[in-house]
Amino acid sequence: MLTFKDVKSNETIRTYIQRADESLIALGYTEHSFAHVTHVAETAGYILKTLGYPERTVELVKIAGYLHDIGNLVNRIDHSQSGAVMAFRILDNLNCDPAEIATIITAIGNHDEGTGQPVNAVAAALILADKSDVRRSRVRNRDKTTFDIHDRVNYSVKKSDLKINGEHTLIKLELSVDTEYGSIMDYFEIFMQRMILCRKAAEKLGLQFKLAINDQQLI
């Protein structure tokens, strides 16, 4: 069976991730390279493992997390759908089981807040992992005077922590925000739609979604 380790070490996949991120650099986007996709894969795996899903399902969500942004190689617009199509071809060529391919590409095709929905547990975990990855190190622009709102919001986040409580009833995103660079209102301006999708994803997993910024619970 195809493993997360196999996917991470595949040179073709690494090339697509790197070239997709190069396109986003040209467009002025925050980091979407190996740091992001590895973080998303591991966080999505943590979510399903903590909730007691089978080890193979955990492996599949990690694969989906690692592949989820390759569609940016084609175009930023509808990148979730193009990424799903690319992932199908890659996984099929790697002789992945058709049922597992279906699970992975469904999650990839539904991870973006524009058109995505948490149609299954793998998609839900991928959404939560992806949308919660906001942090200072994703900002590539070193000139603070030219920051756009995405730069300001990401740079303002000194710490981000997504955790499931011990009773497995809620998942909480806790952010420590330096308001010198970005306000809490800035965060909501660009992330509200994502947070709504996170709430739906949490509900799919039988959880409540909570958001706390600087120790103040906002959702």
MDAnalysis code that builds the backbone (N, CA, C; Angstrom):
import MDAnalysis as mda
import numpy as np

u = mda.Universe.empty(657, n_residues=219, atom_resindex=np.repeat(np.arange(219), 3), trajectory=True)
u.add_TopologyAttr("name", ["N", "CA", "C"] * 219)
u.add_TopologyAttr("resid", np.arange(1, 220))
u.add_TopologyAttr("resname", ["MET", "LEU", "THR", "PHE", "LYS", "ASP", "VAL", "LYS", "SER", "ASN", "GLU", "THR", "ILE", "ARG", "THR", "TYR", "ILE", "GLN", "ARG", "ALA", "ASP", "GLU", "SER", "LEU", "ILE", "ALA", "LEU", "GLY", "TYR", "THR", "GLU", "HIS", "SER", "PHE", "ALA", "HIS", "VAL", "THR", "HIS", "VAL", "ALA", "GLU", "THR", "ALA", "GLY", "TYR", "ILE", "LEU", "LYS", "THR", "LEU", "GLY", "TYR", "PRO", "GLU", "ARG", "THR", "VAL", "GLU", "LEU", "VAL", "LYS", "ILE", "ALA", "GLY", "TYR", "LEU", "HIS", "ASP", "ILE", "GLY", "ASN", "LEU", "VAL", "ASN", "ARG", "ILE", "ASP", "HIS", "SER", "GLN", "SER", "GLY", "ALA", "VAL", "MET", "ALA", "PHE", "ARG", "ILE", "LEU", "ASP", "ASN", "LEU", "ASN", "CYS", "ASP", "PRO", "ALA", "GLU", "ILE", "ALA", "THR", "ILE", "ILE", "THR", "ALA", "ILE", "GLY", "ASN", "HIS", "ASP", "GLU", "GLY", "THR", "GLY", "GLN", "PRO", "VAL", "ASN", "ALA", "VAL", "ALA", "ALA", "ALA", "LEU", "ILE", "LEU", "ALA", "ASP", "LYS", "SER", "ASP", "VAL", "ARG", "ARG", "SER", "ARG", "VAL", "ARG", "ASN", "ARG", "ASP", "LYS", "THR", "THR", "PHE", "ASP", "ILE", "HIS", "ASP", "ARG", "VAL", "ASN", "TYR", "SER", "VAL", "LYS", "LYS", "SER", "ASP", "LEU", "LYS", "ILE", "ASN", "GLY", "GLU", "HIS", "THR", "LEU", "ILE", "LYS", "LEU", "GLU", "LEU", "SER", "VAL", "ASP", "THR", "GLU", "TYR", "GLY", "SER", "ILE", "MET", "ASP", "TYR", "PHE", "GLU", "ILE", "PHE", "MET", "GLN", "ARG", "MET", "ILE", "LEU", "CYS", "ARG", "LYS", "ALA", "ALA", "GLU", "LYS", "LEU", "GLY", "LEU", "GLN", "PHE", "LYS", "LEU", "ALA", "ILE", "ASN", "ASP", "GLN", "GLN", "LEU", "ILE"])
u.atoms.positions = np.array([
    [0.832, -1.200, 0.000],
    [0.000, 0.000, 0.000],
    [0.869, 1.254, 0.000],
    [0.405, 2.263, -0.700],
    [1.122, 3.529, -0.765],
    [1.121, 4.196, 0.611],
    [2.273, 4.722, 1.019],
    [2.387, 5.348, 2.329],
    [2.666, 6.849, 2.196],
    [2.456, 7.544, 3.295],
    [2.791, 8.966, 3.348],
    [4.281, 9.166, 3.080],
    [5.105, 8.288, 3.604],
    [6.551, 8.367, 3.386],
    [6.874, 8.233, 1.900],
    [6.187, 7.317, 1.206],
    [6.388, 7.152, -0.237],
    [6.082, 8.448, -0.978],
    [4.975, 9.081, -0.605],
    [4.537, 10.306, -1.276],
    [5.526, 11.428, -1.016],
    [5.989, 11.569, 0.219],
    [6.925, 12.634, 0.567],
    [8.255, 12.500, -0.172],
    [8.660, 11.283, -0.452],
    [9.963, 11.059, -1.092],
    [9.880, 10.979, -2.612],
    [8.670, 11.091, -3.171],
    [8.497, 10.986, -4.616],
    [8.962, 12.276, -5.294],
    [9.938, 12.174, -6.173],
    [10.532, 13.363, -6.790],
    [9.558, 14.091, -7.711],
    [8.687, 13.348, -8.382],
    [7.692, 13.984, -9.245],
    [6.766, 14.869, -8.419],
    [6.279, 14.331, -7.325],
    [5.390, 15.092, -6.452],
    [6.100, 16.307, -5.887],
    [7.345, 16.140, -5.452],
    [8.105, 17.260, -4.908],
    [8.297, 18.363, -5.954],
    [8.513, 17.958, -7.182],
    [8.658, 18.948, -8.250],
    [7.384, 19.742, -8.444],
    [6.243, 19.067, -8.446],
    [4.963, 19.754, -8.630],
    [4.678, 20.717, -7.479],
    [4.969, 20.294, -6.251],
    [4.742, 21.176, -5.103],
    [5.631, 22.411, -5.194],
    [6.905, 22.190, -5.533],
    [7.838, 23.307, -5.628],
    [7.448, 24.286, -6.729],
    [7.080, 23.753, -7.899],
    [6.729, 24.626, -9.019],
    [5.399, 25.337, -8.776],
    [4.476, 24.672, -8.081],
    [3.210, 25.321, -7.734],
    [3.466, 26.505, -6.814],
    [4.365, 26.315, -5.845],
    [4.673, 27.405, -4.931],
    [5.389, 28.537, -5.654],
    [6.200, 28.235, -6.642],
    [6.859, 29.279, -7.419],
    [5.834, 30.169, -8.122],
    [4.758, 29.573, -8.594],
    [3.694, 30.365, -9.209],
    [3.064, 31.305, -8.187],
    [2.875, 30.808, -6.959],
    [2.278, 31.645, -5.922],
    [3.233, 32.746, -5.461],
    [4.530, 32.477, -5.503],
    [5.504, 33.532, -5.213],
    [5.328, 34.673, -6.211],
    [5.185, 34.311, -7.484],
    [5.020, 35.319, -8.529],
    [3.743, 36.129, -8.338],
    [2.735, 35.515, -7.744],
    [1.455, 36.193, -7.515],
    [1.413, 36.935, -6.182],
    [2.462, 36.784, -5.373],
    [2.526, 37.498, -4.108],
    [1.846, 36.805, -2.945],
    [1.632, 35.489, -3.046],
    [0.961, 34.747, -1.978],
    [1.948, 34.331, -0.893],
    [1.406, 34.009, 0.265],
    [2.213, 33.469, 1.352],
    [2.682, 32.057, 0.999],
    [3.557, 31.519, 1.831],
    [4.200, 30.229, 1.570],
    [3.202, 29.084, 1.478],
    [3.313, 28.322, 0.384],
    [2.486, 27.136, 0.170],
    [3.358, 25.935, -0.206],
    [4.595, 25.932, 0.243],
    [5.538, 24.898, -0.161],
    [5.573, 23.750, 0.846],
    [6.751, 23.147, 1.010],
    [6.863, 21.921, 1.803],
    [6.523, 22.143, 3.275],
    [6.851, 23.314, 3.808],
    [6.517, 23.575, 5.215],
    [5.011, 23.548, 5.420],
    [4.281, 24.198, 4.519],
    [2.817, 24.252, 4.646],
    [2.189, 22.881, 4.462],
    [2.530, 22.201, 3.373],
    [1.837, 20.936, 3.100],
    [2.207, 19.858, 4.116],
    [3.430, 19.903, 4.647],
    [3.806, 18.950, 5.690],
    [3.047, 19.253, 6.976],
    [2.947, 20.524, 7.319],
    [2.181, 20.922, 8.508],
    [0.725, 20.480, 8.387],
    [0.135, 20.707, 7.229],
    [-1.266, 20.324, 7.016],
    [-1.422, 18.815, 7.111],
    [-0.518, 18.068, 6.482],
    [-0.592, 16.607, 6.529],
    [-0.521, 16.095, 7.963],
    [0.427, 16.609, 8.719],
    [0.612, 16.124, 10.087],
    [-0.542, 16.548, 11.002],
    [-1.049, 17.756, 10.798],
    [-2.166, 18.221, 11.619],
    [-3.433, 17.430, 11.311],
    [-3.694, 17.185, 10.033],
    [-4.864, 16.389, 9.649],
    [-4.756, 14.975, 10.209],
    [-3.540, 14.421, 10.171],
    [-3.326, 13.103, 10.755],
    [-3.575, 13.100, 12.251],
    [-3.117, 14.140, 12.934],
    [-3.354, 14.277, 14.384],
    [-4.852, 14.282, 14.686],
    [-5.624, 14.998, 13.884],
    [-7.060, 15.103, 14.148],
    [-7.732, 13.733, 14.092],
    [-7.498, 13.007, 13.006],
    [-8.178, 11.710, 12.864],
    [-7.619, 10.659, 13.820],
    [-6.324, 10.703, 14.087],
    [-5.745, 9.752, 15.036],
    [-6.312, 9.985, 16.434],
    [-6.419, 11.257, 16.830],
    [-6.951, 11.585, 18.152],
    [-8.394, 11.132, 18.301],
    [-9.142, 11.188, 17.213],
    [-10.551, 10.796, 17.252],
    [-10.757, 9.295, 17.082],
    [-9.671, 8.555, 16.945],
    [-9.770, 7.100, 16.922],
    [-10.042, 6.477, 15.566],
    [-9.785, 7.206, 14.505],
    [-9.977, 6.632, 13.165],
    [-8.899, 5.589, 12.888],
    [-9.177, 4.641, 11.987],
    [-8.192, 3.596, 11.673],
    [-6.879, 4.183, 11.156],
    [-5.795, 3.487, 11.435],
    [-4.473, 3.962, 11.027],
    [-4.394, 4.206, 9.521],
    [-5.079, 3.379, 8.736],
    [-5.015, 3.569, 7.285],
    [-5.719, 4.864, 6.882],
    [-6.804, 5.201, 7.549],
    [-7.492, 6.467, 7.264],
    [-6.603, 7.637, 7.639],
    [-5.885, 7.506, 8.739],
    [-4.927, 8.541, 9.133],
    [-3.859, 8.707, 8.060],
    [-3.384, 7.608, 7.523],
    [-2.374, 7.656, 6.455],
    [-2.928, 8.351, 5.213],
    [-4.176, 8.068, 4.872],
    [-4.779, 8.672, 3.684],
    [-4.948, 10.180, 3.843],
    [-5.331, 10.622, 5.029],
    [-5.512, 12.062, 5.212],
    [-4.163, 12.777, 5.166],
    [-3.105, 12.118, 5.603],
    [-1.774, 12.720, 5.514],
    [-1.332, 12.825, 4.053],
    [-1.645, 11.824, 3.265],
    [-1.333, 11.892, 1.829],
    [-2.114, 13.023, 1.178],
    [-3.393, 13.119, 1.501],
    [-4.232, 14.187, 0.948],
    [-3.688, 15.553, 1.350],
    [-3.263, 15.677, 2.613],
    [-2.712, 16.944, 3.080],
    [-1.459, 17.338, 2.330],
    [-0.612, 16.383, 2.054],
    [0.646, 16.675, 1.356],
    [0.402, 17.077, -0.098],
    [-0.641, 16.518, -0.705],
    [-0.922, 16.780, -2.119],
    [-1.909, 17.917, -2.351],
    [-2.498, 18.468, -1.299],
    [-3.714, 19.270, -1.484],
    [-3.535, 20.541, -2.301],
    [-2.329, 21.092, -2.373],
    [-2.146, 22.366, -3.067],
    [-1.443, 22.260, -4.417],
    [-1.250, 21.055, -4.942],
    [-0.515, 20.943, -6.203],
    [-1.265, 21.575, -7.372],
    [-2.576, 21.771, -7.231],
    [-3.345, 22.400, -8.296],
    [-2.945, 23.840, -8.569],
    [-2.235, 24.472, -7.627],
    [-1.725, 25.820, -7.873],
    [-0.730, 25.843, -9.024],
    [-0.218, 24.684, -9.397],
    [0.653, 24.585, -10.571],
    [-0.102, 24.973, -11.835],
    [-1.391, 24.665, -11.870],
    [-2.230, 24.969, -13.039],
    [-2.711, 26.413, -12.972],
    [-3.338, 26.772, -11.856],
    [-3.851, 28.122, -11.645],
    [-4.354, 28.211, -10.217],
    [-4.244, 29.384, -9.623],
    [-4.766, 29.558, -8.274],
    [-6.285, 29.387, -8.245],
    [-6.939, 29.863, -9.277],
    [-8.390, 29.732, -9.360],
    [-8.754, 28.262, -9.560],
    [-9.672, 27.772, -8.764],
    [-10.124, 26.369, -8.824],
    [-8.972, 25.384, -8.611],
    [-7.996, 25.768, -7.796],
    [-6.835, 24.895, -7.616],
    [-7.190, 23.598, -6.904],
    [-8.264, 23.589, -6.133],
    [-8.640, 22.345, -5.459],
    [-9.117, 21.298, -6.458],
    [-9.889, 21.747, -7.452],
    [-10.371, 20.805, -8.467],
    [-9.245, 20.318, -9.388],
    [-8.413, 21.250, -9.844],
    [-7.311, 20.829, -10.711],
    [-6.325, 19.968, -9.937],
    [-6.142, 20.281, -8.655],
    [-5.270, 19.456, -7.829],
    [-5.797, 18.042, -7.653],
    [-7.107, 17.916, -7.520],
    [-7.707, 16.586, -7.397],
    [-7.476, 15.757, -8.655],
    [-7.606, 16.410, -9.810],
    [-7.381, 15.704, -11.076],
    [-5.914, 15.294, -11.204],
    [-5.008, 16.199, -10.843],
    [-3.582, 15.860, -10.872],
    [-3.280, 14.706, -9.917],
    [-3.848, 14.760, -8.718],
    [-3.603, 13.715, -7.731],
    [-4.114, 12.363, -8.214],
    [-5.248, 12.380, -8.916],
    [-5.765, 11.117, -9.455],
    [-4.735, 10.463, -10.370],
    [-4.179, 11.232, -11.279],
    [-3.211, 10.664, -12.225],
    [-1.955, 10.180, -11.503],
    [-1.470, 10.982, -10.570],
    [-0.272, 10.603, -9.822],
    [-0.502, 9.308, -9.054],
    [-1.592, 9.250, -8.304],
    [-1.858, 8.092, -7.457],
    [-2.170, 6.849, -8.283],
    [-2.865, 7.039, -9.397],
    [-3.155, 5.915, -10.282],
    [-1.863, 5.331, -10.840],
    [-0.935, 6.205, -11.221],
    [0.358, 5.741, -11.737],
    [1.188, 5.047, -10.674],
    [0.911, 5.353, -9.408],
    [1.613, 4.704, -8.307],
    [0.882, 3.449, -7.825],
    [-0.123, 3.027, -8.607],
    [-0.888, 1.803, -8.325],
    [-1.604, 1.851, -6.981],
    [-2.061, 3.026, -6.621],
    [-2.848, 3.164, -5.400],
    [-4.222, 2.533, -5.597],
    [-4.776, 1.993, -4.540],
    [-6.088, 1.360, -4.582],
    [-7.153, 2.373, -5.007],
    [-8.056, 2.008, -5.942],
    [-9.066, 2.961, -6.426],
    [-9.925, 3.567, -5.322],
    [-10.307, 2.771, -4.341],
    [-11.124, 3.303, -3.251],
    [-10.347, 4.349, -2.445],
    [-9.057, 4.120, -2.275],
    [-8.239, 5.075, -1.539],
    [-7.987, 6.331, -2.371],
    [-7.799, 6.168, -3.673],
    [-7.682, 7.328, -4.553],
    [-8.932, 8.189, -4.435],
    [-10.081, 7.540, -4.451],
    [-11.346, 8.273, -4.361],
    [-11.418, 9.101, -3.086],
    [-11.020, 8.503, -1.977],
    [-11.043, 9.216, -0.700],
    [-10.120, 10.425, -0.729],
    [-8.920, 10.243, -1.242],
    [-7.918, 11.315, -1.254],
    [-8.335, 12.460, -2.162],
    [-8.778, 12.140, -3.385],
    [-9.092, 13.234, -4.321],
    [-10.396, 13.938, -3.945],
    [-11.300, 13.235, -3.279],
    [-12.501, 13.901, -2.774],
    [-12.120, 14.948, -1.735],
    [-11.197, 14.611, -0.859],
    [-10.742, 15.564, 0.158],
    [-10.039, 16.756, -0.491],
    [-9.152, 16.494, -1.430],
    [-8.435, 17.583, -2.101],
    [-9.405, 18.499, -2.830],
    [-10.343, 17.916, -3.533],
    [-11.296, 18.697, -4.315],
    [-12.267, 19.504, -3.476],
    [-12.308, 19.232, -2.174],
    [-13.249, 19.935, -1.287],
    [-12.562, 20.762, -0.204],
    [-11.268, 21.031, -0.348],
    [-10.573, 21.720, 0.756],
    [-10.667, 23.235, 0.685],
    [-11.060, 23.800, -0.446],
    [-11.065, 25.249, -0.593],
    [-12.413, 25.833, -0.186],
    [-12.377, 26.966, 0.513],
    [-13.615, 27.542, 1.036],
    [-14.550, 28.066, -0.043],
    [-14.042, 28.281, -1.257],
    [-14.901, 28.789, -2.322],
    [-15.963, 27.802, -2.756],
    [-15.585, 26.527, -2.849],
    [-16.511, 25.509, -3.360],
    [-16.553, 24.244, -2.513],
    [-15.650, 24.117, -1.543],
    [-15.512, 22.868, -0.814],
    [-16.541, 22.659, 0.280],
    [-16.746, 21.393, 0.606],
    [-17.623, 20.987, 1.698],
    [-17.002, 19.768, 2.383],
    [-17.169, 19.633, 3.692],
    [-16.624, 18.478, 4.407],
    [-17.494, 17.242, 4.185],
    [-17.349, 16.647, 3.016],
    [-18.247, 15.561, 2.615],
    [-17.932, 14.239, 3.315],
    [-16.740, 14.121, 3.869],
    [-16.405, 12.929, 4.645],
    [-15.363, 13.320, 5.697],
    [-14.977, 12.379, 6.534],
    [-14.071, 12.678, 7.643],
    [-12.704, 13.146, 7.158],
    [-12.203, 12.555, 6.083],
    [-10.890, 12.940, 5.560],
    [-10.930, 14.371, 5.037],
    [-11.979, 14.708, 4.314],
    [-12.130, 16.083, 3.828],
    [-12.246, 17.059, 4.987],
    [-12.991, 16.683, 6.014],
    [-13.176, 17.558, 7.178],
    [-11.859, 17.824, 7.889],
    [-11.062, 16.781, 8.103],
    [-9.776, 16.954, 8.779],
    [-8.823, 17.796, 7.938],
    [-8.841, 17.597, 6.627],
    [-7.988, 18.391, 5.737],
    [-8.372, 19.867, 5.796],
    [-9.649, 20.157, 5.776],
    [-10.118, 21.547, 5.866],
    [-9.613, 22.197, 7.155],
    [-9.807, 21.546, 8.274],
    [-9.398, 22.104, 9.558],
    [-7.887, 22.330, 9.612],
    [-7.130, 21.382, 9.115],
    [-5.673, 21.503, 9.141],
    [-5.185, 22.624, 8.237],
    [-5.775, 22.746, 7.062],
    [-5.347, 23.758, 6.101],
    [-5.722, 25.161, 6.558],
    [-6.947, 25.349, 6.961],
    [-7.427, 26.691, 7.291],
    [-6.867, 27.209, 8.611],
    [-6.333, 26.351, 9.432],
    [-5.765, 26.783, 10.703],
    [-4.276, 27.110, 10.596],
    [-3.680, 26.887, 9.435],
    [-2.239, 27.135, 9.293],
    [-1.982, 28.599, 8.967],
    [-2.055, 29.426, 9.993],
    [-1.755, 30.854, 9.877],
    [-0.614, 31.141, 10.838],
    [0.471, 31.712, 10.315],
    [1.669, 31.918, 11.144],
    [2.617, 32.888, 10.448],
    [3.443, 33.515, 11.252],
    [4.384, 34.533, 10.771],
    [5.341, 34.001, 9.718],
    [5.792, 32.757, 9.875],
    [6.807, 32.216, 8.968],
    [6.298, 31.979, 7.550],
    [4.983, 32.097, 7.338],
    [4.462, 31.937, 5.979],
    [4.614, 33.215, 5.142],
    [4.931, 34.327, 5.787],
    [5.056, 35.603, 5.067],
    [6.430, 35.682, 4.414],
    [6.444, 35.915, 3.088],
    [7.711, 35.985, 2.366],
    [8.161, 37.423, 2.107],
    [7.236, 38.323, 2.134],
    [7.554, 39.733, 1.923],
    [8.300, 40.278, 3.144],
    [9.527, 40.738, 2.983],
    [10.334, 41.231, 4.106],
    [10.183, 42.737, 4.321],
    [9.468, 43.398, 3.431],
    [9.259, 44.839, 3.563],
    [7.903, 45.089, 4.219],
    [7.901, 45.346, 5.501],
    [6.648, 45.497, 6.246],
    [5.814, 46.667, 5.734],
    [6.470, 47.652, 5.118],
    [5.728, 48.822, 4.634],
    [4.861, 48.489, 3.426],
    [5.110, 47.348, 2.804],
    [4.335, 46.960, 1.620],
    [3.427, 45.765, 1.886],
    [3.251, 45.397, 3.149],
    [2.388, 44.263, 3.495],
    [0.968, 44.499, 2.969],
    [0.370, 43.453, 2.355],
    [-1.065, 43.480, 2.107],
    [-1.755, 42.838, 3.303],
    [-3.075, 42.720, 3.250],
    [-3.813, 42.228, 4.417],
    [-3.438, 40.793, 4.768],
    [-3.143, 39.949, 3.772],
    [-2.749, 38.569, 4.056],
    [-1.395, 38.532, 4.758],
    [-0.468, 39.393, 4.303],
    [0.825, 39.481, 4.976],
    [0.649, 39.947, 6.418],
    [-0.155, 40.989, 6.607],
    [-0.340, 41.543, 7.946],
    [-0.933, 40.515, 8.901],
    [-1.958, 39.814, 8.433],
    [-2.627, 38.850, 9.302],
    [-1.691, 37.697, 9.663],
    [-1.019, 37.134, 8.682],
    [-0.117, 36.016, 8.965],
    [1.063, 36.462, 9.821],
    [1.615, 37.636, 9.522],
    [2.773, 38.100, 10.273],
    [2.400, 38.427, 11.720],
    [1.160, 38.820, 11.930],
    [0.726, 39.177, 13.281],
    [0.568, 37.966, 14.190],
    [0.436, 36.773, 13.613],
    [0.203, 35.572, 14.429],
    [1.533, 35.031, 14.947],
    [1.766, 35.244, 16.233],
    [3.000, 34.780, 16.858],
    [2.942, 33.296, 17.200],
    [1.735, 32.802, 17.481],
    [1.570, 31.394, 17.837],
    [0.192, 30.922, 17.418],
    [0.140, 29.723, 16.871],
    [-1.119, 29.116, 16.438],
    [-1.163, 27.685, 16.947],
    [-2.277, 27.313, 17.557],
    [-2.373, 25.978, 18.156],
    [-3.772, 25.424, 17.929],
    [-3.859, 24.282, 17.277],
    [-5.143, 23.618, 17.032],
    [-5.177, 22.332, 17.842],
    [-6.107, 22.238, 18.781],
    [-6.139, 21.091, 19.676],
    [-7.563, 20.592, 19.892],
    [-7.672, 19.275, 20.066],
    [-8.929, 18.625, 20.425],
    [-8.913, 18.397, 21.939],
    [-10.022, 18.684, 22.600],
    [-10.049, 18.520, 24.053],
    [-10.066, 17.039, 24.443],
    [-9.819, 16.782, 25.707],
    [-9.706, 15.408, 26.191],
    [-10.973, 14.597, 26.049],
    [-12.116, 15.273, 26.084],
    [-13.396, 14.584, 25.948],
    [-13.787, 14.347, 24.501],
    [-12.988, 14.883, 23.585],
    [-13.254, 14.752, 22.150],
    [-14.620, 15.320, 21.762],
    [-14.904, 16.491, 22.336],
    [-16.173, 17.154, 22.025],
    [-15.976, 18.454, 21.262],
    [-14.770, 19.008, 21.324],
    [-14.532, 20.256, 20.596],
    [-13.098, 20.340, 20.105],
    [-12.915, 21.128, 19.054],
    [-11.592, 21.423, 18.514],
    [-11.436, 22.934, 18.538],
    [-10.307, 23.391, 19.078],
    [-10.133, 24.824, 19.327],
    [-8.862, 25.336, 18.664],
    [-9.016, 26.428, 17.921],
    [-7.877, 27.120, 17.332],
    [-7.555, 28.325, 18.209],
    [-6.384, 28.293, 18.819],
    [-5.955, 29.379, 19.682],
    [-4.827, 30.153, 19.004],
    [-5.018, 31.466, 18.846],
    [-4.042, 32.322, 18.194],
    [-3.538, 33.382, 19.157],
    [-2.236, 33.614, 19.101],
    [-1.627, 34.745, 19.810],
    [-1.272, 35.777, 18.750],
    [-1.935, 36.925, 18.791],
    [-1.827, 37.918, 17.726],
    [-1.176, 39.201, 18.237],
    [-0.150, 39.658, 17.501],
    [0.489, 40.938, 17.769],
    [-0.249, 41.998, 16.963],
    [-1.050, 42.801, 17.626],
    [-1.906, 43.767, 16.921],
    [-1.140, 44.959, 16.363],
    [0.178, 44.979, 16.547],
    [0.981, 46.028, 15.904],
    [0.970, 45.866, 14.389],
    [0.867, 44.623, 13.939],
    [0.951, 44.340, 12.509],
    [-0.401, 44.049, 11.862],
    [-1.328, 43.524, 12.613],
    [-2.633, 43.207, 12.057],
    [-3.670, 43.154, 13.157],
    [-4.841, 43.658, 12.870],
    [-5.898, 43.681, 13.881],
    [-6.716, 42.397, 13.833],
    [-7.460, 42.175, 14.894],
    [-8.372, 41.029, 14.918],
    [-9.431, 41.185, 13.830],
    [-9.829, 42.420, 13.551],
    [-10.791, 42.659, 12.473],
    [-10.207, 42.267, 11.127],
    [-8.907, 42.521, 10.903],
    [-8.247, 42.078, 9.671],
    [-8.378, 40.568, 9.514],
    [-8.155, 39.856, 10.624],
    [-8.244, 38.392, 10.587],
    [-9.620, 37.959, 10.110],
    [-10.656, 38.530, 10.690],
    [-12.008, 38.132, 10.316],
    [-12.356, 38.548, 8.891],
    [-11.774, 39.651, 8.433],
    [-12.073, 40.103, 7.079],
    [-11.682, 39.068, 6.035],
    [-10.547, 38.404, 6.233],
    [-10.090, 37.447, 5.225],
    [-10.330, 35.994, 5.606],
    [-10.645, 35.747, 6.887],
    [-10.768, 34.356, 7.330],
    [-12.179, 33.947, 7.751],
    [-13.130, 34.831, 7.711],
    [-14.460, 34.471, 8.181],
    [-15.039, 33.287, 7.410],
    [-14.947, 33.328, 6.078],
    [-15.479, 32.227, 5.278],
    [-14.765, 30.918, 5.601],
    [-13.467, 31.001, 5.876],
    [-12.705, 29.810, 6.234],
    [-13.127, 29.275, 7.605],
    [-13.395, 30.172, 8.531],
    [-13.806, 29.743, 9.857],
    [-15.199, 29.097, 9.841],
    [-16.065, 29.601, 8.977],
    [-17.378, 28.979, 8.816],
    [-17.223, 27.566, 8.276],
    [-16.309, 27.390, 7.313],
    [-16.061, 26.054, 6.764],
    [-15.452, 25.154, 7.838],
    [-14.589, 25.710, 8.680],
    [-14.021, 24.929, 9.784],
    [-15.112, 24.457, 10.741],
    [-16.071, 25.308, 11.004],
    [-17.182, 24.918, 11.881],
    [-17.949, 23.745, 11.276],
    [-18.212, 23.800, 9.974],
    [-18.898, 22.695, 9.301],
    [-18.059, 21.426, 9.344],
    [-16.746, 21.586, 9.148],
    [-15.850, 20.428, 9.169],
    [-15.823, 19.789, 10.545],
    [-15.764, 20.620, 11.578],
    [-15.774, 20.092, 12.946],
    [-17.055, 19.324, 13.223],
    [-18.178, 19.879, 12.783],
    [-19.465, 19.210, 12.988],
    [-19.506, 17.861, 12.278],
    [-18.864, 17.777, 11.116],
    [-18.809, 16.493, 10.399],
    [-18.092, 15.445, 11.234],
    [-17.144, 15.883, 12.051],
    [-16.376, 14.973, 12.905],
    [-16.988, 14.823, 14.296],
    [-18.164, 15.394, 14.492],
    [-18.832, 15.298, 15.783],
    [-18.258, 16.229, 16.834],
    [-17.642, 17.331, 16.382],
    [-17.003, 18.274, 17.287],
    [-17.625, 19.665, 17.174],
    [-17.414, 20.476, 18.191],
    [-17.683, 21.903, 18.105],
    [-16.380, 22.603, 17.733],
    [-16.481, 23.666, 16.929],
    [-15.297, 24.454, 16.581],
    [-15.274, 25.729, 17.401],
    [-14.126, 25.999, 18.021],
    [-13.953, 27.210, 18.807],
    [-12.716, 27.960, 18.302],
    [-12.804, 29.291, 18.312],
    [-11.680, 30.146, 17.950],
    [-11.426, 31.129, 19.078],
    [-10.180, 31.165, 19.546],
    [-9.789, 32.116, 20.578],
    [-8.585, 32.910, 20.098],
    [-8.669, 34.238, 20.207],
    [-7.558, 35.102, 19.834],
    [-7.163, 35.924, 21.062],
    [-5.890, 35.827, 21.434],
    [-5.381, 36.512, 22.630],
    [-6.248, 36.225, 23.863],
    [-6.564, 34.928, 24.012],
    [-7.323, 34.418, 25.163],
    [-8.770, 34.857, 25.209],
    [-9.248, 35.444, 24.135],
    [-10.658, 35.825, 24.051],
    [-11.380, 34.905, 23.079],
    [-12.373, 34.161, 23.558],
    [-13.103, 33.259, 22.673],
    [-14.045, 34.063, 21.788],
    [-13.891, 33.884, 20.473],
    [-14.664, 34.656, 19.502],
    [-15.677, 33.815, 18.748],
    [-15.432, 32.517, 18.639],
    [-16.381, 31.602, 18.003],
    [-16.551, 30.403, 18.926],
])
